[in-house]
Amino acid sequence: MRHHKDHALQVECELNHGDLLIMAGNTQHFWQHAIPKTRQTKQTRINLTFRNIL
């Protein structure tokens, strides 16, 4: 993840099969997350996003 204003601030978090990352509170507001780009798809990936809109 990287800070949305200061891209020099980064945190790496390796997720394995079956892992779950919950971004809540300040993490959701101040940090961006992404999956590293690859030239070729190696495996099938499923991405689920749950949102609560008030």
Residue pairs with C-beta under 8 A, 6 or more apart in sequence:
1 10
1 11
1 12
1 13
1 27
1 31
1 32
1 33
2 9
2 10
2 11
2 31
2 32
3 9
3 10
3 30
3 31
3 32
4 30
4 31
4 32
5 30
11 31
13 21
15 21
21 33
23 31
23 33
35 45
